[in-house]
Amino acid sequence: MKYIKDFREGDRVFDIYLCKHKQSAVTKNGKPYDTVILQDKSGTVDAKIWDPNSAGIDDFDALDYIEVYGEVTSFQGALQVNVKRIRLCREGEFDPADYLPVSKKKIPDMYQELLKYIGSIQNTYLKKMLEAFFVQDQAFIKAFQKSSAAKSVHHGFVGGLLEHTLSVVKLCDYYCTAYPMLKRDLLLAAAMCHDIGKTRELSFFPENDYTDEGQFLGHIVIGCEMVGEKIRQIPGFPKVLESEIKHCILAHHGEYEYGSPKKPAIMEAMALNMADNTDAKMETFTEILENTNEQGWLGFNRLFESNLRMTKLD
């Protein structure tokens, strides 16, 4: 199949894609049309069905797999597909693995590496809490491995939450060697738990969209509640330690304007904020560069508030 990342203006499209989103609208002249977002594992692209009542357009809904015939065009600097025909596909005509973005790294290998870090934790209470999540809670383990770390900004793919968490843990482990005053057990435990709320904030693929709980509370509050639930099952868990790990989770976005309920008040919370921000920004930059075919300057990016460019070595 021709993947979306390989689309070029003028290409003919005749393949099966996942309909991630569908919305009906009308033109200024009152003519109905449909806006569709097509998805495969390489990305998404906007599509327009200018004659949705045509005999060549089967009835379909969001999250259906559809065979699309159309042409790739450019509109306001972005590619889109002008759809001529659509056929609703049946199960067995497609492999779902072709349509869901998945981590390039092996999920079982990453999870085993994370478990090794849990095995290195010396504090009895923190180790019990981590094992309650990552060893004993099979529903959580399955969700954690399947979840993305974001809807769109960074690590927005199956296994993204695990990949991001492991990267943050590794950065925090390095910080502990560079800054010995950091309490390693606390920092690494907080790093492993800082985004666990995303297992409930975002639905699983192919939707990968905000749940009601996610909209109402957000992953920071959800994660703090999840940690509290596990801690209540561990007799004698120290109150101050409970507050410290919860604080790290609540403060890991660093600033109020970035959705953080608290600003870092302890060194471990500051380190976690820096590690989380570093991995998120570097992965975002990586994804931008991997998904462009432009040479030279790429244009202004709102997230980085800068005109970005691919590094060129002489």
C-alpha positions as CSV (number, residue, x, y, z in Angstrom):
1,M,0.0,0.0,0.0
2,K,1.0,3.6,-0.4
3,Y,1.5,5.2,3.0
4,I,0.3,8.7,3.7
5,K,3.8,10.0,4.5
6,D,4.8,9.2,0.9
7,F,1.9,11.2,-0.6
8,R,2.9,13.9,-3.1
9,E,0.8,16.5,-4.8
10,G,-0.7,15.0,-8.0
11,D,-0.5,11.4,-6.8
12,R,-3.5,9.1,-7.5
13,V,-4.8,7.3,-4.4
14,F,-6.4,3.9,-4.6
15,D,-6.0,2.0,-1.4
16,I,-7.5,1.2,2.0
17,Y,-7.3,3.6,4.9
18,L,-8.8,4.1,8.3
19,C,-11.4,6.8,8.6
20,K,-10.2,8.5,11.8
21,H,-12.8,11.3,11.7
22,K,-15.8,12.3,9.5
23,Q,-17.8,15.5,9.6
24,S,-20.5,16.8,7.3
25,A,-20.7,20.5,6.3
26,V,-21.9,22.8,3.6
27,T,-20.2,25.2,1.2
28,K,-20.9,28.9,1.1
29,N,-23.3,28.1,-1.8
30,G,-25.1,25.6,0.4
31,K,-23.7,22.5,-1.3
32,P,-23.1,19.5,1.2
33,Y,-19.7,18.0,1.5
34,D,-17.8,15.7,3.9
35,T,-14.5,16.3,5.6
36,V,-12.6,13.1,6.5
37,I,-9.3,12.4,8.2
38,L,-7.6,9.3,6.7
39,Q,-5.0,7.5,8.8
40,D,-2.4,4.8,8.4
41,K,0.5,3.9,10.6
42,S,2.6,6.6,9.0
43,G,0.3,9.5,9.8
44,T,-2.9,11.3,8.8
45,V,-4.2,13.4,5.9
46,D,-7.3,15.5,5.4
47,A,-9.7,14.4,2.7
48,K,-12.7,16.1,1.1
49,I,-15.7,14.4,-0.4
50,W,-17.3,17.1,-2.5
51,D,-20.3,14.9,-3.7
52,P,-21.2,12.7,-0.7
53,N,-24.4,11.6,-2.3
54,S,-22.7,10.2,-5.3
55,A,-23.4,6.6,-6.2
56,G,-19.7,6.0,-5.9
57,I,-19.6,6.8,-2.2
58,D,-20.6,4.0,0.1
59,D,-22.1,4.8,3.5
60,F,-19.4,4.7,6.2
61,D,-18.6,6.2,9.6
62,A,-15.6,7.2,11.7
63,L,-13.3,4.3,12.6
64,D,-14.4,2.3,9.5
65,Y,-11.8,1.0,7.0
66,I,-12.5,2.4,3.6
67,E,-11.1,1.9,0.1
68,V,-10.4,5.4,-1.3
69,Y,-10.0,6.5,-4.8
70,G,-8.9,10.1,-5.3
71,E,-6.2,12.6,-6.0
72,V,-3.7,14.3,-3.7
73,T,-3.9,18.1,-4.0
74,S,-2.4,21.0,-2.0
75,F,-4.5,23.5,-0.1
76,Q,-3.0,26.4,1.8
77,G,0.3,24.6,1.9
78,A,-1.0,21.3,3.2
79,L,-1.7,18.1,1.3
80,Q,-5.3,16.8,1.1
81,V,-7.1,14.1,-0.9
82,N,-10.0,15.0,-3.2
83,V,-12.1,11.8,-3.0
84,K,-13.9,10.5,-6.0
85,R,-15.1,7.1,-4.8
86,I,-15.2,5.2,-1.5
87,R,-16.0,1.6,-0.8
88,L,-16.7,0.3,2.8
89,C,-14.3,-2.6,3.5
90,R,-15.0,-5.8,5.3
91,E,-12.9,-7.5,8.0
92,G,-10.2,-9.6,6.4
93,E,-9.5,-7.1,3.6
94,F,-6.9,-5.2,5.7
95,D,-4.4,-5.6,8.5
96,P,-5.0,-3.2,11.4
97,A,-1.3,-3.1,12.0
98,D,-0.9,-1.0,8.8
99,Y,-3.2,1.7,10.2
100,L,-2.1,2.3,13.8
101,P,1.1,4.2,14.5
102,V,3.3,2.0,16.6
103,S,6.6,2.7,18.4
104,K,9.7,1.8,16.4
105,K,11.0,0.1,19.5
106,K,9.9,-3.3,20.7
107,I,7.3,-2.9,23.4
108,P,8.2,-6.1,25.4
109,D,11.9,-5.1,25.4
110,M,11.1,-1.6,26.7
111,Y,8.8,-3.0,29.4
112,Q,11.4,-5.5,30.6
113,E,13.9,-2.6,30.8
114,L,11.4,-0.6,32.9
115,L,11.0,-3.6,35.2
116,K,14.8,-3.7,35.8
117,Y,14.6,-0.1,37.0
118,I,11.9,-1.2,39.4
119,G,14.1,-4.0,40.6
120,S,16.8,-1.4,41.5
121,I,14.6,0.5,43.8
122,Q,15.7,0.1,47.5
123,N,12.9,1.8,49.3
124,T,10.5,-0.9,50.4
125,Y,7.3,1.2,50.2
126,L,8.1,2.7,46.8
127,K,9.0,-0.7,45.4
128,K,5.7,-2.2,46.6
129,M,3.8,0.7,45.0
130,L,5.5,0.3,41.7
131,E,5.1,-3.5,41.7
132,A,1.4,-3.0,42.5
133,F,1.1,-1.1,39.1
134,F,3.7,-2.6,36.8
135,V,3.9,-6.3,38.1
136,Q,0.6,-7.2,39.7
137,D,-2.1,-5.1,37.9
138,Q,-2.7,-6.9,34.6
139,A,-5.3,-4.5,33.4
140,F,-3.0,-1.5,34.0
141,I,0.0,-3.3,32.4
142,K,-2.0,-4.0,29.2
143,A,-3.3,-0.4,29.1
144,F,0.2,1.1,29.8
145,Q,1.8,-0.8,27.0
146,K,-1.0,0.1,24.5
147,S,-1.4,3.8,25.4
148,S,0.1,6.8,23.6
149,A,1.7,9.6,25.5
150,A,-0.3,12.3,23.8
151,K,-3.1,12.8,21.3
152,S,-0.9,14.6,18.8
153,V,2.1,16.5,20.1
154,H,4.7,13.8,21.0
155,H,4.8,10.0,21.3
156,G,1.3,9.8,19.8
157,F,1.5,6.1,18.9
158,V,0.9,2.7,20.4
159,G,3.6,2.2,23.0
160,G,4.3,5.9,23.1
161,L,3.5,6.2,26.8
162,L,5.9,3.3,27.6
163,E,8.6,4.8,25.4
164,H,8.3,8.3,26.8
165,T,8.2,7.0,30.4
166,L,11.3,4.8,29.9
167,S,13.2,7.8,28.4
168,V,12.3,10.0,31.3
169,V,13.4,7.3,33.8
170,K,16.7,7.1,32.0
171,L,17.2,10.8,32.1
172,C,16.4,10.9,35.8
173,D,18.8,8.1,36.5
174,Y,21.5,10.1,34.8
175,Y,20.6,13.2,36.9
176,C,21.1,11.2,40.0
177,T,24.7,10.5,39.1
178,A,25.3,14.1,38.1
179,Y,23.5,15.6,41.2
180,P,24.0,13.2,44.2
181,M,21.6,15.2,46.4
182,L,18.7,13.8,44.4
183,K,16.9,10.9,46.1
184,R,17.1,8.3,43.4
185,D,14.3,6.0,44.6
186,L,11.8,8.9,44.9
187,L,12.8,10.4,41.5
188,L,12.7,7.2,39.6
189,A,9.4,6.1,41.1
190,A,7.9,9.5,40.3
191,A,9.3,9.2,36.7
192,M,7.6,5.9,36.2
193,C,4.3,7.2,37.6
194,H,4.3,10.7,36.3
195,D,2.1,10.0,33.2
196,I,0.2,6.9,34.3
197,G,-3.0,9.0,34.3
198,K,-2.8,8.9,30.5
199,T,-4.0,5.3,30.5
200,R,-7.4,6.8,31.5
201,E,-7.1,10.3,30.0
202,L,-6.9,9.0,26.4
203,S,-8.8,6.2,24.8
204,F,-7.0,3.5,23.0
205,F,-6.2,3.5,19.3
206,P,-7.7,3.9,16.8
207,E,-9.6,6.7,18.6
208,N,-6.7,8.0,20.8
209,D,-9.0,10.8,21.9
210,Y,-9.8,12.4,25.3
211,T,-12.2,10.4,27.5
212,D,-14.8,12.1,29.7
213,E,-12.5,11.5,32.7
214,G,-9.6,13.0,30.8
215,Q,-11.6,16.1,29.8
216,F,-12.8,16.7,33.4
217,L,-9.7,15.9,35.4
218,G,-6.6,15.6,33.1
219,H,-3.9,13.0,33.4
220,I,-2.0,14.8,36.2
221,V,-4.9,14.6,38.7
222,I,-5.9,11.2,37.5
223,G,-2.4,9.9,38.0
224,C,-2.2,11.4,41.5
225,E,-5.4,9.6,42.4
226,M,-4.2,6.3,41.0
227,V,-1.0,6.5,43.1
228,G,-3.1,7.3,46.2
229,E,-5.3,4.3,45.5
230,K,-2.3,1.9,45.5
231,I,-0.6,3.6,48.5
232,R,-3.8,3.0,50.6
233,Q,-3.3,-0.7,50.1
234,I,0.3,-0.6,51.5
235,P,0.2,-0.7,55.3
236,G,2.5,1.9,57.0
237,F,3.3,3.9,53.8
238,P,5.0,7.0,55.2
239,K,2.8,10.1,54.9
240,V,5.6,12.5,53.9
241,L,6.8,10.1,51.2
242,E,3.3,9.8,49.9
243,S,3.1,13.6,49.7
244,E,6.5,13.9,48.0
245,I,5.7,11.4,45.2
246,K,2.3,13.0,44.7
247,H,3.9,16.4,44.6
248,C,6.3,15.3,41.9
249,I,3.4,14.1,39.8
250,L,1.4,17.3,40.4
251,A,4.4,19.5,39.5
252,H,5.8,17.7,36.6
253,H,4.6,20.2,34.0
254,G,6.5,22.8,35.9
255,E,4.4,25.9,35.4
256,Y,0.7,26.8,36.0
257,E,0.2,27.9,32.4
258,Y,1.3,24.4,31.3
259,G,-1.4,22.8,33.3
260,S,0.6,22.0,36.4
261,P,-1.4,22.2,39.6
262,K,1.8,22.9,41.6
263,K,5.2,24.3,40.8
264,P,8.2,22.1,41.9
265,A,9.0,22.6,45.6
266,I,11.6,19.8,46.0
267,M,14.7,18.9,43.9
268,E,13.2,15.7,42.6
269,A,10.1,17.4,41.3
270,M,12.3,19.9,39.5
271,A,14.4,17.1,38.0
272,L,11.3,15.3,36.8
273,N,9.9,18.4,35.2
274,M,13.2,18.9,33.3
275,A,13.4,15.3,32.2
276,D,9.8,15.2,31.0
277,N,10.2,18.5,29.1
278,T,13.4,17.4,27.5
279,D,12.1,14.1,26.2
280,A,8.8,15.6,25.0
281,K,10.6,18.4,23.1
282,M,13.3,16.2,21.6
283,E,10.7,13.7,20.4
284,T,8.5,16.4,19.0
285,F,11.4,17.9,17.1
286,T,12.3,14.4,15.9
287,E,8.8,13.7,14.6
288,I,8.8,17.1,12.8
289,L,12.0,16.3,11.0
290,E,11.0,12.8,10.1
291,N,7.7,13.9,8.6
292,T,9.0,16.6,6.3
293,N,10.4,16.5,2.8
294,E,11.3,20.1,2.8
295,Q,14.9,21.3,2.5
296,G,16.4,24.2,4.4
297,W,14.2,26.2,6.7
298,L,10.9,24.5,7.6
299,G,8.9,27.6,8.7
300,F,7.7,28.9,12.0
301,N,6.6,26.3,14.6
302,R,4.1,27.5,17.2
303,L,5.2,25.0,19.8
304,F,8.9,26.0,19.7
305,E,8.1,29.6,18.8
306,S,10.9,29.5,16.2
307,N,11.6,28.9,12.6
308,L,13.0,25.4,12.4
309,R,15.7,23.9,10.2
310,M,17.1,20.4,9.6
311,T,20.8,20.3,10.7
312,K,23.2,19.9,7.8
313,L,26.7,18.7,8.2
314,D,29.4,19.7,5.7
